[in-house]
Amino acid sequence: MNAHSTYETLRHIADSWGLLAMMLVFLVLVAWPFRPGHRARNEEAATMIFKDENDG
């Protein structure tokens, strides 16, 4: 197996499985904030910058 065929093999793997892996990571990261049962936690994180130190 010479360097050219190794490169072609790795390129083929990256073109197919790499794209699939990146798509899967993207979908997980997009869906992560919308997990069931985490609405209150997300709301708290979104409004945290508006709270004063003395607020409860």
N, CA, C and O atoms as a Maestro MAE file, in Angstrom:
{
 s_m_m2io_version
 :::
 2.0.0
}

f_m_ct {
 s_m_title
 :::
 protein
 m_atom[224] {
  # First column is atom index #
  i_m_mmod_type
  r_m_x_coord
  r_m_y_coord
  r_m_z_coord
  i_m_residue_number
  s_m_chain_name
  s_m_pdb_residue_name
  s_m_pdb_atom_name
  i_m_atomic_number
  :::
  1 25 0.856 -1.182 0.000 1 A "MET " " N  " 7
  2 3 0.000 0.000 0.000 1 A "MET " " CA " 6
  3 2 0.897 1.239 0.000 1 A "MET " " C  " 6
  4 15 1.651 1.463 0.947 1 A "MET " " O  " 8
  5 25 0.817 2.013 -1.027 2 A "ASN " " N  " 7
  6 3 1.654 3.210 -1.093 2 A "ASN " " CA " 6
  7 2 0.938 4.408 -0.480 2 A "ASN " " C  " 6
  8 15 -0.214 4.306 -0.060 2 A "ASN " " O  " 8
  9 25 1.626 5.537 -0.431 3 A "ALA " " N  " 7
  10 3 1.081 6.730 0.230 3 A "ALA " " CA " 6
  11 2 -0.166 7.253 -0.481 3 A "ALA " " C  " 6
  12 15 -1.088 7.750 0.167 3 A "ALA " " O  " 8
  13 25 -0.197 7.146 -1.785 4 A "HIS " " N  " 7
  14 3 -1.343 7.664 -2.529 4 A "HIS " " CA " 6
  15 2 -2.616 6.880 -2.206 4 A "HIS " " C  " 6
  16 15 -3.678 7.473 -2.015 4 A "HIS " " O  " 8
  17 25 -2.515 5.576 -2.147 5 A "SER " " N  " 7
  18 3 -3.709 4.787 -1.856 5 A "SER " " CA " 6
  19 2 -4.143 4.957 -0.397 5 A "SER " " C  " 6
  20 15 -5.337 4.909 -0.103 5 A "SER " " O  " 8
  21 25 -3.192 5.154 0.517 6 A "THR " " N  " 7
  22 3 -3.538 5.424 1.912 6 A "THR " " CA " 6
  23 2 -4.289 6.744 2.016 6 A "THR " " C  " 6
  24 15 -5.295 6.851 2.716 6 A "THR " " O  " 8
  25 25 -3.783 7.741 1.309 7 A "TYR " " N  " 7
  26 3 -4.457 9.039 1.294 7 A "TYR " " CA " 6
  27 2 -5.870 8.908 0.736 7 A "TYR " " C  " 6
  28 15 -6.817 9.446 1.310 7 A "TYR " " O  " 8
  29 25 -6.012 8.212 -0.355 8 A "GLU " " N  " 7
  30 3 -7.329 8.042 -0.969 8 A "GLU " " CA " 6
  31 2 -8.283 7.306 -0.033 8 A "GLU " " C  " 6
  32 15 -9.460 7.654 0.054 8 A "GLU " " O  " 8
  33 25 -7.782 6.294 0.664 9 A "THR " " N  " 7
  34 3 -8.612 5.544 1.604 9 A "THR " " CA " 6
  35 2 -9.063 6.434 2.754 9 A "THR " " C  " 6
  36 15 -10.242 6.446 3.107 9 A "THR " " O  " 8
  37 25 -8.132 7.176 3.335 10 A "LEU " " N  " 7
  38 3 -8.488 8.074 4.437 10 A "LEU " " CA " 6
  39 2 -9.436 9.179 3.980 10 A "LEU " " C  " 6
  40 15 -10.335 9.577 4.721 10 A "LEU " " O  " 8
  41 25 -9.237 9.668 2.776 11 A "ARG " " N  " 7
  42 3 -10.123 10.696 2.237 11 A "ARG " " CA " 6
  43 2 -11.539 10.149 2.041 11 A "ARG " " C  " 6
  44 15 -12.522 10.828 2.338 11 A "ARG " " O  " 8
  45 25 -11.631 8.936 1.548 12 A "HIS " " N  " 7
  46 3 -12.947 8.313 1.362 12 A "HIS " " CA " 6
  47 2 -13.655 8.130 2.705 12 A "HIS " " C  " 6
  48 15 -14.852 8.400 2.811 12 A "HIS " " O  " 8
  49 25 -12.935 7.678 3.723 13 A "ILE " " N  " 7
  50 3 -13.521 7.510 5.061 13 A "ILE " " CA " 6
  51 2 -13.978 8.853 5.606 13 A "ILE " " C  " 6
  52 15 -15.068 8.954 6.169 13 A "ILE " " O  " 8
  53 25 -13.153 9.889 5.446 14 A "ALA " " N  " 7
  54 3 -13.511 11.217 5.946 14 A "ALA " " CA " 6
  55 2 -14.719 11.772 5.200 14 A "ALA " " C  " 6
  56 15 -15.575 12.424 5.798 14 A "ALA " " O  " 8
  57 25 -14.790 11.516 3.903 15 A "ASP " " N  " 7
  58 3 -15.913 12.023 3.111 15 A "ASP " " CA " 6
  59 2 -17.228 11.377 3.507 15 A "ASP " " C  " 6
  60 15 -18.266 12.039 3.487 15 A "ASP " " O  " 8
  61 25 -17.210 10.116 3.861 16 A "SER " " N  " 7
  62 3 -18.459 9.437 4.182 16 A "SER " " CA " 6
  63 2 -18.726 9.424 5.685 16 A "SER " " C  " 6
  64 15 -19.701 10.023 6.140 16 A "SER " " O  " 8
  65 25 -17.885 8.756 6.456 17 A "TRP " " N  " 7
  66 3 -18.124 8.611 7.897 17 A "TRP " " CA " 6
  67 2 -17.862 9.912 8.644 17 A "TRP " " C  " 6
  68 15 -18.519 10.183 9.649 17 A "TRP " " O  " 8
  69 25 -16.926 10.713 8.181 18 A "GLY " " N  " 7
  70 3 -16.653 12.000 8.831 18 A "GLY " " CA " 6
  71 2 -17.850 12.923 8.722 18 A "GLY " " C  " 6
  72 15 -18.215 13.590 9.690 18 A "GLY " " O  " 8
  73 25 -18.458 12.966 7.557 19 A "LEU " " N  " 7
  74 3 -19.651 13.786 7.365 19 A "LEU " " CA " 6
  75 2 -20.791 13.302 8.252 19 A "LEU " " C  " 6
  76 15 -21.509 14.106 8.848 19 A "LEU " " O  " 8
  77 25 -20.951 12.001 8.335 20 A "LEU " " N  " 7
  78 3 -21.996 11.426 9.184 20 A "LEU " " CA " 6
  79 2 -21.746 11.771 10.655 20 A "LEU " " C  " 6
  80 15 -22.680 12.120 11.376 20 A "LEU " " O  " 8
  81 25 -20.499 11.674 11.098 21 A "ALA " " N  " 7
  82 3 -20.158 11.983 12.482 21 A "ALA " " CA " 6
  83 2 -20.396 13.459 12.788 21 A "ALA " " C  " 6
  84 15 -20.936 13.790 13.844 21 A "ALA " " O  " 8
  85 25 -20.001 14.345 11.882 22 A "MET " " N  " 7
  86 3 -20.226 15.780 12.096 22 A "MET " " CA " 6
  87 2 -21.714 16.110 12.131 22 A "MET " " C  " 6
  88 15 -22.141 16.958 12.914 22 A "MET " " O  " 8
  89 25 -22.506 15.448 11.290 23 A "MET " " N  " 7
  90 3 -23.944 15.680 11.283 23 A "MET " " CA " 6
  91 2 -24.564 15.213 12.600 23 A "MET " " C  " 6
  92 15 -25.436 15.884 13.151 23 A "MET " " O  " 8
  93 25 -24.118 14.073 13.097 24 A "LEU " " N  " 7
  94 3 -24.625 13.559 14.364 24 A "LEU " " CA " 6
  95 2 -24.287 14.500 15.516 24 A "LEU " " C  " 6
  96 15 -25.143 14.778 16.355 24 A "LEU " " O  " 8
  97 25 -23.050 14.994 15.567 25 A "VAL " " N  " 7
  98 3 -22.650 15.944 16.613 25 A "VAL " " CA " 6
  99 2 -23.485 17.216 16.512 25 A "VAL " " C  " 6
  100 15 -23.933 17.743 17.530 25 A "VAL " " O  " 8
  101 25 -23.697 17.712 15.304 26 A "PHE " " N  " 7
  102 3 -24.504 18.917 15.106 26 A "PHE " " CA " 6
  103 2 -25.926 18.712 15.625 26 A "PHE " " C  " 6
  104 15 -26.451 19.573 16.332 26 A "PHE " " O  " 8
  105 25 -26.546 17.603 15.290 27 A "LEU " " N  " 7
  106 3 -27.916 17.349 15.719 27 A "LEU " " CA " 6
  107 2 -28.023 17.212 17.234 27 A "LEU " " C  " 6
  108 15 -28.985 17.688 17.837 27 A "LEU " " O  " 8
  109 25 -27.043 16.565 17.846 28 A "VAL " " N  " 7
  110 3 -27.045 16.440 19.311 28 A "VAL " " CA " 6
  111 2 -26.899 17.816 19.959 28 A "VAL " " C  " 6
  112 15 -27.610 18.121 20.917 28 A "VAL " " O  " 8
  113 25 -25.995 18.645 19.454 29 A "LEU " " N  " 7
  114 3 -25.796 19.971 20.046 29 A "LEU " " CA " 6
  115 2 -27.008 20.880 19.849 29 A "LEU " " C  " 6
  116 15 -27.314 21.695 20.720 29 A "LEU " " O  " 8
  117 25 -27.689 20.752 18.732 30 A "VAL " " N  " 7
  118 3 -28.893 21.558 18.495 30 A "VAL " " CA " 6
  119 2 -30.030 21.089 19.392 30 A "VAL " " C  " 6
  120 15 -30.798 21.911 19.892 30 A "VAL " " O  " 8
  121 25 -30.151 19.786 19.604 31 A "ALA " " N  " 7
  122 3 -31.258 19.242 20.395 31 A "ALA " " CA " 6
  123 2 -31.013 19.338 21.901 31 A "ALA " " C  " 6
  124 15 -31.967 19.263 22.675 31 A "ALA " " O  " 8
  125 25 -29.769 19.500 22.335 32 A "TRP " " N  " 7
  126 3 -29.425 19.469 23.757 32 A "TRP " " CA " 6
  127 2 -30.240 20.456 24.609 32 A "TRP " " C  " 6
  128 15 -30.727 20.046 25.663 32 A "TRP " " O  " 8
  129 25 -30.420 21.713 24.227 33 A "PRO " " N  " 7
  130 3 -31.193 22.632 25.081 33 A "PRO " " CA " 6
  131 2 -32.675 22.295 25.178 33 A "PRO " " C  " 6
  132 15 -33.360 22.796 26.070 33 A "PRO " " O  " 8
  133 25 -33.177 21.466 24.289 34 A "PHE " " N  " 7
  134 3 -34.603 21.162 24.249 34 A "PHE " " CA " 6
  135 2 -34.935 19.825 24.913 34 A "PHE " " C  " 6
  136 15 -35.993 19.253 24.652 34 A "PHE " " O  " 8
  137 25 -34.045 19.326 25.763 35 A "ARG " " N  " 7
  138 3 -34.308 18.076 26.477 35 A "ARG " " CA " 6
  139 2 -35.551 18.232 27.344 35 A "ARG " " C  " 6
  140 15 -35.767 19.298 27.919 35 A "ARG " " O  " 8
  141 25 -36.362 17.199 27.447 36 A "PRO " " N  " 7
  142 3 -37.549 17.277 28.299 36 A "PRO " " CA " 6
  143 2 -37.158 17.456 29.765 36 A "PRO " " C  " 6
  144 15 -36.194 16.851 30.235 36 A "PRO " " O  " 8
  145 25 -37.902 18.278 30.474 37 A "GLY " " N  " 7
  146 3 -37.680 18.461 31.897 37 A "GLY " " CA " 6
  147 2 -36.614 19.476 32.260 37 A "GLY " " C  " 6
  148 15 -36.309 19.632 33.442 37 A "GLY " " O  " 8
  149 25 -36.045 20.161 31.310 38 A "HIS " " N  " 7
  150 3 -34.995 21.129 31.603 38 A "HIS " " CA " 6
  151 2 -35.415 22.570 31.296 38 A "HIS " " C  " 6
  152 15 -34.571 23.463 31.214 38 A "HIS " " O  " 8
  153 25 -36.697 22.785 31.129 39 A "ARG " " N  " 7
  154 3 -37.186 24.127 30.796 39 A "ARG " " CA " 6
  155 2 -36.855 25.123 31.907 39 A "ARG " " C  " 6
  156 15 -36.387 26.226 31.625 39 A "ARG " " O  " 8
  157 25 -37.092 24.751 33.160 40 A "ALA " " N  " 7
  158 3 -36.840 25.670 34.277 40 A "ALA " " CA " 6
  159 2 -35.349 26.004 34.380 40 A "ALA " " C  " 6
  160 15 -34.974 27.153 34.617 40 A "ALA " " O  " 8
  161 25 -34.525 25.008 34.201 41 A "ARG " " N  " 7
  162 3 -33.072 25.235 34.272 41 A "ARG " " CA " 6
  163 2 -32.607 26.149 33.144 41 A "ARG " " C  " 6
  164 15 -31.774 27.028 33.367 41 A "ARG " " O  " 8
  165 25 -33.134 25.956 31.939 42 A "ASN " " N  " 7
  166 3 -32.776 26.807 30.805 42 A "ASN " " CA " 6
  167 2 -33.277 28.232 31.016 42 A "ASN " " C  " 6
  168 15 -32.579 29.194 30.697 42 A "ASN " " O  " 8
  169 25 -34.479 28.363 31.550 43 A "GLU " " N  " 7
  170 3 -35.037 29.694 31.827 43 A "GLU " " CA " 6
  171 2 -34.187 30.432 32.864 43 A "GLU " " C  " 6
  172 15 -33.925 31.626 32.721 43 A "GLU " " O  " 8
  173 25 -33.765 29.724 33.893 44 A "GLU " " N  " 7
  174 3 -32.914 30.328 34.918 44 A "GLU " " CA " 6
  175 2 -31.582 30.787 34.317 44 A "GLU " " C  " 6
  176 15 -31.107 31.879 34.632 44 A "GLU " " O  " 8
  177 25 -30.992 29.985 33.476 45 A "ALA " " N  " 7
  178 3 -29.730 30.339 32.836 45 A "ALA " " CA " 6
  179 2 -29.902 31.546 31.911 45 A "ALA " " C  " 6
  180 15 -29.011 32.389 31.813 45 A "ALA " " O  " 8
  181 25 -31.048 31.625 31.235 46 A "ALA " " N  " 7
  182 3 -31.289 32.722 30.310 46 A "ALA " " CA " 6
  183 2 -31.493 34.051 31.022 46 A "ALA " " C  " 6
  184 15 -31.147 35.098 30.476 46 A "ALA " " O  " 8
  185 25 -32.050 34.028 32.231 47 A "THR " " N  " 7
  186 3 -32.339 35.277 32.943 47 A "THR " " CA " 6
  187 2 -31.321 35.584 34.035 47 A "THR " " C  " 6
  188 15 -31.471 36.573 34.753 47 A "THR " " O  " 8
  189 25 -30.300 34.762 34.173 48 A "MET " " N  " 7
  190 3 -29.315 34.926 35.234 48 A "MET " " CA " 6
  191 2 -28.600 36.281 35.166 48 A "MET " " C  " 6
  192 15 -28.293 36.855 36.211 48 A "MET " " O  " 8
  193 25 -28.334 36.795 33.990 49 A "ILE " " N  " 7
  194 3 -27.589 38.047 33.875 49 A "ILE " " CA " 6
  195 2 -28.399 39.246 34.307 49 A "ILE " " C  " 6
  196 15 -27.830 40.314 34.530 49 A "ILE " " O  " 8
  197 25 -29.704 39.109 34.433 50 A "PHE " " N  " 7
  198 3 -30.544 40.221 34.827 50 A "PHE " " CA " 6
  199 2 -30.778 40.290 36.333 50 A "PHE " " C  " 6
  200 15 -31.379 41.245 36.823 50 A "PHE " " O  " 8
  201 25 -30.308 39.287 37.069 51 A "LYS " " N  " 7
  202 3 -30.523 39.260 38.518 51 A "LYS " " CA " 6
  203 2 -29.437 40.064 39.233 51 A "LYS " " C  " 6
  204 15 -28.281 40.081 38.811 51 A "LYS " " O  " 8
  205 25 -29.822 40.717 40.302 52 A "ASP " " N  " 7
  206 3 -28.870 41.449 41.128 52 A "ASP " " CA " 6
  207 2 -28.266 40.470 42.145 52 A "ASP " " C  " 6
  208 15 -28.824 39.403 42.399 52 A "ASP " " O  " 8
  209 25 -27.121 40.849 42.721 53 A "GLU " " N  " 7
  210 3 -26.483 39.984 43.723 53 A "GLU " " CA " 6
  211 2 -27.418 39.726 44.904 53 A "GLU " " C  " 6
  212 15 -27.387 38.640 45.483 53 A "GLU " " O  " 8
  213 25 -28.238 40.695 45.268 54 A "ASN " " N  " 7
  214 3 -29.078 40.584 46.448 54 A "ASN " " CA " 6
  215 2 -30.415 39.907 46.161 54 A "ASN " " C  " 6
  216 15 -31.185 39.658 47.089 54 A "ASN " " O  " 8
  217 25 -30.705 39.608 44.908 55 A "ASP " " N  " 7
  218 3 -31.961 38.930 44.571 55 A "ASP " " CA " 6
  219 2 -31.876 37.467 45.014 55 A "ASP " " C  " 6
  220 15 -30.797 36.880 45.102 55 A "ASP " " O  " 8
  221 25 -33.060 36.901 45.291 56 A "GLY " " N  " 7
  222 3 -33.107 35.503 45.734 56 A "GLY " " CA " 6
  223 2 -33.135 34.591 44.632 56 A "GLY " " C  " 6
  224 15 -33.175 33.377 44.836 56 A "GLY " " O  " 8
  :::
 }
 m_bond[223] {
  # First column is bond index #
  i_m_from
  i_m_to
  i_m_order
  :::
  1 1 2 1
  2 2 3 1
  3 3 4 2
  4 3 5 1
  5 5 6 1
  6 6 7 1
  7 7 8 2
  8 7 9 1
  9 9 10 1
  10 10 11 1
  11 11 12 2
  12 11 13 1
  13 13 14 1
  14 14 15 1
  15 15 16 2
  16 15 17 1
  17 17 18 1
  18 18 19 1
  19 19 20 2
  20 19 21 1
  21 21 22 1
  22 22 23 1
  23 23 24 2
  24 23 25 1
  25 25 26 1
  26 26 27 1
  27 27 28 2
  28 27 29 1
  29 29 30 1
  30 30 31 1
  31 31 32 2
  32 31 33 1
  33 33 34 1
  34 34 35 1
  35 35 36 2
  36 35 37 1
  37 37 38 1
  38 38 39 1
  39 39 40 2
  40 39 41 1
  41 41 42 1
  42 42 43 1
  43 43 44 2
  44 43 45 1
  45 45 46 1
  46 46 47 1
  47 47 48 2
  48 47 49 1
  49 49 50 1
  50 50 51 1
  51 51 52 2
  52 51 53 1
  53 53 54 1
  54 54 55 1
  55 55 56 2
  56 55 57 1
  57 57 58 1
  58 58 59 1
  59 59 60 2
  60 59 61 1
  61 61 62 1
  62 62 63 1
  63 63 64 2
  64 63 65 1
  65 65 66 1
  66 66 67 1
  67 67 68 2
  68 67 69 1
  69 69 70 1
  70 70 71 1
  71 71 72 2
  72 71 73 1
  73 73 74 1
  74 74 75 1
  75 75 76 2
  76 75 77 1
  77 77 78 1
  78 78 79 1
  79 79 80 2
  80 79 81 1
  81 81 82 1
  82 82 83 1
  83 83 84 2
  84 83 85 1
  85 85 86 1
  86 86 87 1
  87 87 88 2
  88 87 89 1
  89 89 90 1
  90 90 91 1
  91 91 92 2
  92 91 93 1
  93 93 94 1
  94 94 95 1
  95 95 96 2
  96 95 97 1
  97 97 98 1
  98 98 99 1
  99 99 100 2
  100 99 101 1
  101 101 102 1
  102 102 103 1
  103 103 104 2
  104 103 105 1
  105 105 106 1
  106 106 107 1
  107 107 108 2
  108 107 109 1
  109 109 110 1
  110 110 111 1
  111 111 112 2
  112 111 113 1
  113 113 114 1
  114 114 115 1
  115 115 116 2
  116 115 117 1
  117 117 118 1
  118 118 119 1
  119 119 120 2
  120 119 121 1
  121 121 122 1
  122 122 123 1
  123 123 124 2
  124 123 125 1
  125 125 126 1
  126 126 127 1
  127 127 128 2
  128 127 129 1
  129 129 130 1
  130 130 131 1
  131 131 132 2
  132 131 133 1
  133 133 134 1
  134 134 135 1
  135 135 136 2
  136 135 137 1
  137 137 138 1
  138 138 139 1
  139 139 140 2
  140 139 141 1
  141 141 142 1
  142 142 143 1
  143 143 144 2
  144 143 145 1
  145 145 146 1
  146 146 147 1
  147 147 148 2
  148 147 149 1
  149 149 150 1
  150 150 151 1
  151 151 152 2
  152 151 153 1
  153 153 154 1
  154 154 155 1
  155 155 156 2
  156 155 157 1
  157 157 158 1
  158 158 159 1
  159 159 160 2
  160 159 161 1
  161 161 162 1
  162 162 163 1
  163 163 164 2
  164 163 165 1
  165 165 166 1
  166 166 167 1
  167 167 168 2
  168 167 169 1
  169 169 170 1
  170 170 171 1
  171 171 172 2
  172 171 173 1
  173 173 174 1
  174 174 175 1
  175 175 176 2
  176 175 177 1
  177 177 178 1
  178 178 179 1
  179 179 180 2
  180 179 181 1
  181 181 182 1
  182 182 183 1
  183 183 184 2
  184 183 185 1
  185 185 186 1
  186 186 187 1
  187 187 188 2
  188 187 189 1
  189 189 190 1
  190 190 191 1
  191 191 192 2
  192 191 193 1
  193 193 194 1
  194 194 195 1
  195 195 196 2
  196 195 197 1
  197 197 198 1
  198 198 199 1
  199 199 200 2
  200 199 201 1
  201 201 202 1
  202 202 203 1
  203 203 204 2
  204 203 205 1
  205 205 206 1
  206 206 207 1
  207 207 208 2
  208 207 209 1
  209 209 210 1
  210 210 211 1
  211 211 212 2
  212 211 213 1
  213 213 214 1
  214 214 215 1
  215 215 216 2
  216 215 217 1
  217 217 218 1
  218 218 219 1
  219 219 220 2
  220 219 221 1
  221 221 222 1
  222 222 223 1
  223 223 224 2
  :::
 }
}
